[in-house]
Amino acid sequence: MEDEPPPSRAKALVVLLLLLGLVAGGWVLARHLAEVAKTEDCLMAGRRNCAPIRPGS
């Protein structure tokens, strides 16, 4: 039986970074969709001035 070198952690690190990126992207997307849903609910209720006020803009 040949001695195999220990598995490289580079692949595991790449996969971990990819998963973290996907989770972060999902979180940002969920927040954006929630904001859009709130705006649509406001508009469907017939209200005006439904756009959020952003300080510093």
HURAGI-V67586 format. One record per backbone hydrogen bond with DSSP energy under -1.0 kcal/mol. CO is the residue of the C=O (numbers start at 1). NH is the residue of the N-H. E is the energy in kcal/mol with one decimal. If there is no record, write none. Layout:
((CO:NH:E) (CO:NH:E))
//
This chain:
((9:13:-2.4) (10:14:-2.3) (11:15:-2.4) (12:16:-2.4) (13:17:-2.5) (14:18:-2.3) (15:19:-2.6) (16:20:-2.5) (17:21:-2.3) (18:22:-2.3) (19:23:-2.5) (20:24:-2.5) (21:25:-2.5) (22:26:-2.5) (23:27:-2.3) (24:28:-2.3) (25:29:-2.5) (26:30:-2.5) (27:31:-2.2) (28:32:-2.3) (29:33:-2.7) (30:34:-2.1) (31:35:-2.0) (32:36:-2.4) (33:37:-2.3) (34:38:-2.1) (35:39:-2.0) (36:40:-2.5) (37:41:-2.5) (38:42:-2.1) (39:43:-2.4) (40:44:-2.7) (41:45:-1.3) (42:47:-1.7) (43:46:-1.6) (54:57:-1.2))
//
